[in-house]
Amino acid sequence: MAKQNTDYNANEITALEGLEAVRKRPGMYIGSTDTKGLHHLVWEVIDNSIDEHLAGHCSTIDTIIHTDNSVSVTDDGRGIPVDMHEKLQKSALEVVMTVLHAGGKFDKNSYKVSGGLHGVGVSCVNALSSHLRAEVKRNGKLYMQEYSDGKPISGVKEIGTSEATGTTIKFTPDSEIFEETEYKFSVLATRLKELSYLNKGLKLSLTDMRDLDDKGEPKREDFFSEGGLLEYVRFLDEARTPILNNPIYVTGKEDHVEIEVAMQYNTGYKENIYSFVNNINTREGGSHVNGFRRAVNRVFTQYGKDSGMFNKLKFAISGEDFREGLTAVVSVKVPEPQFKGQTKGELGNSEVTGIVSRAVGDVLKYYLEENPKLAKVIIDKVILAATARHAARKAREMVQRKNILTGGGLPGKLSDCSSRNPDECEIFLVEGDSAGGTAKQGRNREYQAILPLRGKILNVEKAMEYKIYENEEIKNMFTALGVKIEEKDGERILNTEKLRYSKVIIMCDADVDGSHIVTLILTFFFRYMYPLITNGNIYVAAPPLYRVGKGKQFMYCWNEEERQTAINTYSDGDESKVKIQRYKGLGEMNAGQLWETTMDPDSRMLRQVGIEDAIESDRVFTMLMGDEVPPRRKFIEENATYANVDV
């Protein structure tokens, strides 16, 4: 049972402003009203419980998805105060649940560290829920209050007794506000797993009452980590080959800022730095990441110079060379974090840069001095990275110079569209010349371009960067799309100013080979054209699997359920009269069929490629396309039920 703290009471709940705008403009508060915004409601409630853990008063958080897609989050913290708020003359629980920017996190005496900086948290969840029930165990009693559309249905009621303490929030997202209200177990599980690594010793669980096994038991996963970030880095790198015996681990505290860093070098070519502030994933980095990079650059540069290992290099070492093949998690706890933007994507506290740099630098310097053999392994990799980067720059420049010398000519295989307005243009990346030919015949020439790709493109997950630019199919994609990679402030960025198409559509056969090609192309976009994914430019076409009919009547079917429905429609009790055509390849359709099923904007189905969780996406791409076989086998075995198996 979590310990009671009498200093946490109604007077420590500071109210800043009301709730009125939340229901009118929900996107301003939770980002969107799509599935991402839907799941954000859960994060806000869990963040409150995590804040209790950070304050030392919570050891367990249980999350349940109920059969009606409502969600409940229960913690064993101190329980939200229920006594009267002096200024507002209402229960502190009601203040927290109904007033925007209300919460103990705005009082330094209540929460020294908090993830919910903006304080929109649970009150915002309440405003966007058709029904919410809050239960509080506190002072030996059990209290309850219910709300509808953010407004109290009644006052706080005492409904029982309890020797424990804690809070349960159960809410039903408003179907009139959200585009969909079905929660995804996998999305919630991924975040809870992440939180377990970031908060070692905290027990978390996720139960799905919608998914029962043969014994009637609901699906459940428990998350707990004793090793914290050390375990997290090993998990992230499970599909990569490490070059160190153990990850390098850094902990420290300065001016009330707590630092925890774990870093591991692997044989790969990608930099993977993930950062968090008070458990918030800062996807755009910020001052804590700047401090980490500064320390890595400074310490390794000095060590390389002092050891004479850089003497034979004919070109300068760059900061990114020290980070090639590096997987790191940088987590800081900051009492008063200053984020840039409502999304909290980037930390702005300038003082954190120096604090992290000093803490990481001291540990790295000691590590290199105490482990000279491992230090040499790392520096050798840095030199290899610098050499490869130099070769990659030459290869990139050669491709771009060739385009300039030839007047910026487009690939010979590209059948371009007549429009020059990128907003209305789309390009199909088509598997094979045969299907490409059919697509050229069936397309709308005004706004649809076709680029056939020969066979399977290079697996960029296993290739050094300079090899990427020597691959003909990849060069054609760069040239056709009109994008290029540039170096700015020591970082490589994708310049999309001259992107020629708003939609880039991957169109491959509906079989195993086609799925593999889609994965290869998506891996390329994820690693080298990531902004096109985050900007919503990348799509995957969905050609039908079957054509089912009788006589002149027919239906196209995209799955087994639709196929069976079509058979039942046309069979009249005699299935032998029904003709079923299985489309294994795009080439099995004529131009008209390909147009009406897969290319016509009025009837086609496109799957937009998005990133719900960049960290998990990186891990999965590495696992599927990397060198390590056991993690890939495990993934396939666990997901075989959902696989599209070609037989």
Secondary structure, 3 states (H helix, E strand, C coil): CCCCCCCCCHHHCECCCCCCCCCCCCHHHHCCCCHHHHHHHHHHHHHHHHHHHHCCCCCEEEEEECCCCCEEEEECCCCCCCCEECCCCEEHHHHHHHCCCCEHHHCCCCCCCCCCCCCCHHHHHHHCEEEEEEEEEECCEEEEEEEECCEECCCCEEEEECCCCEEEEEEEECCCCCCCCCCCHHHHHHHHHHHHHHCCCCEEEEEEEEEECCCCCEEEEEECCCCCHHHHHHHHCCCCCECCCCCEEEEEEECCEEEEEEEEEECCCCCEEEEEECCEECCCCEHHHHHHHHHHHHHHHHHHHHHCCCCCCCCCCCHHHHHCCEEEEEEEECCCCCECCCCCCCECCCHHHHHHHHHHHHHHHHHHHHCHHHHHHHHHHHHHHHHHHHHHHHHHHHHHHHHHHCCCCCCCCCECCCCCCHHHCEEEEEECHHHHHHHHHHCCCCCEEEEEECCCCCCCCCCCHHHHCCCHHHHHHHHHHCCEEEEECCEEEEECCCCCCCEEEEECCCCHHHHHHHHHHHHHHHHHCHHHHHCCCEEEECCCCEEEEECCEEEEECCHHHHHHHHHHHHCCCHHHCEEEECCCHHHCCHHHHHHHHHCCCCCCEEECCCCCHHHHHHHHHHHHCCCHHHHHHHHHHHHHHCCCCC
